[in-house]
Amino acid sequence: MAVKTEILDFEHIKVINSKPLESEKKPPLVFIHGMGNTTKCWEYNFLPFFSEKGYDCYALDLSNHGNSGSKKKLRWTSINDYAEDVRIVVENLEQKPILIGHSMGGLTVQKYAQKYPETIEKFILLASTYNKGIWKTFGKTLLTQTPSVLKILATFDLYPLYNTTKKTRKWLFSKEFPEEDLIEFFETVEHESFRAFLDCLFMKPIKKKPQTPPILVLGAEHDAFFSPKSYKKSFSKRYSTVVEIFPDKYHHMMMGKGWEKVAKRIKTWISVGVVN
């Protein structure tokens, strides 16, 4: 299917819009990246996959990421601020979208769905951040990467956690992930808000309410941040849903070997009720 890709400006937010040349009358998809990332994490696989399947796709750079500006400094940008970035994009769409958030972007999506549930059709979490999981990871990292953690706390900057290709591979990808692809991806890695990191640690758990839209929660067997057991227990309890764990996948579920299985599972789930 022929697609068209363009850059859109919604206030201070830059958005990549990839869509089929002919409308398929399907709900638009909005993709929200995680900590220290940009739209690039979606551009490799997911944007081409879903736009070629007839979906109008929007991937945004959160405030102070990629090509987006901001009304405040990155260091003090909150998860709530990121949720407002999503609101800006959603308000510019003609249909209610389906939100897809990865890692910290998953927490952003949860926050948005809590605040504006009536504005979206569904939402999907990929290896999403949750405070109990982040606390466990932080504690383990404090013991194994003490210098990096001390530098983070001294500078209020998360970058020392993933400032080399070796660290990036450790947190996000398998040992088999191609080195040339890792180097290319690492060039897009950015600094992250310390305030958003604190939100990941201390934000009150978001739980399902009667008005909460339908949700799909996907996790990875080899996620370096979150153990499958803790991840499943936390989200199944919060949202009264079945959490699906993909074998042989790592934190960046939309990249690396097996990304197609993740994308196809999402397509199957969002296709319910969609005219194909």
C-alpha positions as CSV (number, residue, x, y, z in Angstrom):
1,M,0.0,0.0,0.0
2,A,1.3,3.4,-1.0
3,V,1.9,5.7,2.0
4,K,2.8,9.4,2.5
5,T,5.1,10.7,5.3
6,E,5.3,14.3,6.5
7,I,6.3,16.4,9.5
8,L,3.5,18.2,11.3
9,D,3.7,21.1,13.8
10,F,1.2,21.0,16.6
11,E,2.1,24.0,18.8
12,H,5.6,23.2,20.1
13,I,5.3,19.5,19.3
14,K,6.8,17.9,16.2
15,V,5.0,14.9,14.8
16,I,5.8,12.4,12.1
17,N,2.6,11.5,10.2
18,S,2.8,8.4,8.1
19,K,-0.5,7.5,6.4
20,P,-1.9,5.6,3.4
21,L,-2.7,7.7,0.4
22,E,-6.3,6.4,0.4
23,S,-8.3,6.6,3.7
24,E,-9.1,3.2,5.3
25,K,-11.6,4.6,7.8
26,K,-9.6,3.1,10.7
27,P,-8.8,4.9,14.0
28,P,-5.5,6.8,13.9
29,L,-2.6,5.5,15.9
30,V,-0.5,7.8,18.2
31,F,2.9,6.5,19.2
32,I,4.7,7.8,22.4
33,H,8.4,7.1,22.9
34,G,10.1,6.3,26.2
35,M,13.0,7.8,28.2
36,G,15.8,9.4,26.3
37,N,14.2,8.4,23.0
38,T,12.6,10.2,20.0
39,T,10.3,9.2,17.2
40,K,13.2,7.3,15.7
41,C,12.4,4.2,17.8
42,W,9.1,4.0,15.9
43,E,10.4,4.9,12.4
44,Y,12.4,1.7,11.9
45,N,9.6,-0.8,12.0
46,F,6.2,0.2,13.5
47,L,5.4,3.3,11.4
48,P,6.0,1.6,8.1
49,F,4.2,-1.6,9.3
50,F,1.0,0.1,10.4
51,S,0.7,2.8,7.8
52,E,1.1,0.1,5.1
53,K,-1.8,-1.8,6.8
54,G,-4.0,1.3,6.3
55,Y,-3.6,3.2,9.6
56,D,-3.0,6.9,9.9
57,C,0.1,7.0,12.2
58,Y,1.4,9.8,14.3
59,A,4.6,9.6,16.3
60,L,5.4,12.6,18.4
61,D,8.6,13.9,20.0
62,L,7.8,14.7,23.6
63,S,8.7,18.2,24.9
64,N,12.5,18.8,24.7
65,H,13.0,15.6,22.7
66,G,14.0,15.3,19.0
67,N,12.6,18.3,17.1
68,S,10.1,19.4,19.7
69,G,10.4,22.6,21.8
70,S,9.0,23.2,25.2
71,K,7.6,25.7,27.6
72,K,10.1,24.7,30.4
73,K,13.5,23.2,30.8
74,L,13.9,19.4,30.2
75,R,15.2,18.8,33.7
76,W,11.9,19.8,35.3
77,T,9.4,18.5,32.7
78,S,6.9,16.1,34.3
79,I,5.0,13.1,33.1
80,N,1.9,15.3,33.4
81,D,3.6,17.7,30.9
82,Y,4.2,14.8,28.6
83,A,0.6,13.8,28.9
84,E,-0.3,17.4,27.8
85,D,1.9,16.9,24.8
86,V,-0.3,14.0,23.8
87,R,-3.4,16.1,24.4
88,I,-2.1,18.6,21.9
89,V,-1.7,16.0,19.3
90,V,-5.1,14.2,20.0
91,E,-7.0,17.5,19.8
92,N,-5.7,18.0,16.2
93,L,-7.0,14.7,15.0
94,E,-10.4,14.2,13.4
95,Q,-11.1,10.8,15.0
96,K,-10.5,9.3,18.5
97,P,-7.1,7.6,18.3
98,I,-5.5,4.5,19.8
99,L,-2.5,5.4,21.9
100,I,0.6,3.2,21.9
101,G,3.2,4.0,24.6
102,H,6.6,2.4,25.2
103,S,8.4,2.4,28.6
104,M,8.1,5.9,30.1
105,G,5.8,6.6,27.2
106,G,3.5,3.9,28.6
107,L,3.3,5.8,31.9
108,T,2.6,8.9,29.9
109,V,-0.3,7.1,28.1
110,Q,-1.7,5.9,31.4
111,K,-1.7,9.4,32.8
112,Y,-3.4,10.7,29.6
113,A,-6.0,8.0,29.7
114,Q,-6.7,8.8,33.4
115,K,-7.2,12.5,32.6
116,Y,-8.9,12.3,29.2
117,P,-10.5,8.8,28.8
118,E,-13.3,10.1,26.6
119,T,-10.9,11.3,23.9
120,I,-9.4,7.9,22.9
121,E,-10.7,4.6,21.7
122,K,-8.1,2.3,23.3
123,F,-4.5,2.3,24.6
124,I,-1.6,-0.1,24.5
125,L,1.4,-0.4,26.8
126,L,4.7,-1.8,25.6
127,A,7.2,-2.7,28.4
128,S,5.6,0.2,30.3
129,T,7.1,1.9,33.3
130,Y,5.5,1.3,36.7
131,N,6.8,2.6,40.0
132,K,7.4,-0.7,41.8
133,G,9.4,-2.0,38.8
134,I,11.5,1.2,38.6
135,W,12.3,1.1,42.3
136,K,13.6,-2.5,41.9
137,T,15.7,-1.5,38.9
138,F,17.0,1.6,40.7
139,G,18.1,-0.4,43.7
140,K,19.9,-3.0,41.6
141,T,21.6,-0.3,39.5
142,L,22.7,1.5,42.6
143,L,24.6,-1.6,43.6
144,T,26.0,-2.5,40.2
145,Q,26.6,0.9,38.6
146,T,27.2,3.1,41.7
147,P,29.3,5.7,39.9
148,S,26.7,6.3,37.2
149,V,23.9,6.5,39.8
150,L,25.9,9.0,41.9
151,K,26.5,11.1,38.8
152,I,22.8,11.1,38.0
153,L,21.9,12.3,41.5
154,A,24.6,14.9,41.4
155,T,23.7,16.4,38.0
156,F,20.0,15.7,37.9
157,D,20.6,14.1,34.5
158,L,19.6,10.5,33.5
159,Y,22.1,10.3,30.6
160,P,24.9,8.6,32.5
161,L,22.7,5.6,32.8
162,Y,22.8,4.9,29.0
163,N,25.6,7.1,27.6
164,T,27.5,4.4,25.8
165,T,26.5,1.8,23.2
166,K,27.5,-0.9,25.7
167,K,25.0,0.5,28.3
168,T,22.3,1.0,25.7
169,R,22.6,-2.6,24.6
170,K,22.5,-3.8,28.2
171,W,19.2,-1.9,28.9
172,L,17.4,-2.2,25.6
173,F,18.6,-4.9,23.3
174,S,19.9,-8.5,23.0
175,K,23.5,-9.4,22.6
176,E,22.6,-10.4,19.0
177,F,21.3,-7.0,18.0
178,P,23.5,-5.9,15.1
179,E,26.3,-3.6,16.1
180,E,25.7,-1.3,13.2
181,D,22.0,-0.9,14.1
182,L,23.0,-0.2,17.7
183,I,25.4,2.6,16.7
184,E,22.8,4.1,14.4
185,F,20.2,4.0,17.2
186,F,22.6,5.3,19.8
187,E,23.1,8.5,17.7
188,T,19.4,9.3,18.5
189,V,19.6,8.8,22.2
190,E,19.1,11.9,24.3
191,H,19.1,13.3,27.8
192,E,15.9,12.8,29.9
193,S,14.0,14.8,32.5
194,F,15.0,14.2,36.1
195,R,11.5,15.3,37.2
196,A,10.0,12.6,34.9
197,F,12.3,10.1,36.5
198,L,11.0,11.1,39.9
199,D,7.5,10.7,38.7
200,C,8.3,7.2,37.6
201,L,9.4,6.5,41.1
202,F,6.8,8.3,43.2
203,M,3.7,8.8,41.1
204,K,0.6,7.1,42.6
205,P,-0.3,3.9,40.8
206,I,-2.9,4.5,38.1
207,K,-5.8,2.0,38.3
208,K,-8.7,1.0,36.1
209,K,-11.9,3.0,36.5
210,P,-15.4,2.5,34.9
211,Q,-14.5,5.1,32.2
212,T,-11.0,3.6,31.4
213,P,-10.8,2.7,27.7
214,P,-9.9,-0.9,26.7
215,I,-6.3,-1.7,27.3
216,L,-3.7,-4.1,25.9
217,V,-0.6,-4.7,28.1
218,L,2.5,-6.3,26.5
219,G,5.8,-7.1,28.1
220,A,9.1,-8.7,27.3
221,E,10.7,-11.9,28.7
222,H,14.2,-10.4,28.9
223,D,13.3,-6.9,29.9
224,A,16.3,-5.4,31.8
225,F,14.1,-3.0,33.6
226,F,11.1,-5.1,34.7
227,S,10.8,-8.8,35.5
228,P,7.9,-10.6,33.7
229,K,6.5,-11.8,37.0
230,S,6.4,-8.4,38.7
231,Y,5.2,-6.8,35.5
232,K,2.3,-9.2,35.0
233,K,1.3,-9.0,38.7
234,S,1.3,-5.2,38.7
235,F,-0.7,-4.5,35.5
236,S,-3.1,-7.4,35.8
237,K,-4.1,-6.1,39.2
238,R,-4.3,-2.5,38.2
239,Y,-6.3,-3.0,35.0
240,S,-8.0,-6.3,35.6
241,T,-6.6,-7.6,32.3
242,V,-4.4,-10.4,31.0
243,V,-0.8,-9.3,30.5
244,E,1.0,-10.9,27.6
245,I,4.7,-11.5,27.8
246,F,6.6,-12.0,24.5
247,P,9.4,-14.7,24.8
248,D,12.9,-13.8,23.6
249,K,12.1,-10.1,23.5
250,Y,14.0,-7.3,25.2
251,H,12.9,-3.8,26.5
252,H,12.8,-2.2,23.0
253,M,10.0,-4.5,21.8
254,M,9.4,-2.6,18.6
255,M,13.0,-3.2,17.4
256,G,15.2,-6.3,17.0
257,K,14.4,-9.9,16.2
258,G,10.7,-10.7,16.7
259,W,9.3,-7.1,16.4
260,E,6.9,-8.4,13.7
261,K,5.2,-10.7,16.2
262,V,4.6,-7.7,18.6
263,A,3.2,-5.6,15.7
264,K,0.9,-8.3,14.5
265,R,-0.5,-8.9,18.0
266,I,-1.2,-5.2,18.3
267,K,-2.8,-5.2,14.8
268,T,-5.1,-8.1,15.7
269,W,-6.2,-6.4,18.9
270,I,-6.9,-3.0,17.4
271,S,-8.6,-4.5,14.4
272,V,-11.6,-5.6,16.6
273,G,-14.5,-3.3,15.5
274,V,-12.5,-1.8,12.6
275,V,-13.7,-2.0,9.1
276,N,-11.0,-3.8,7.1
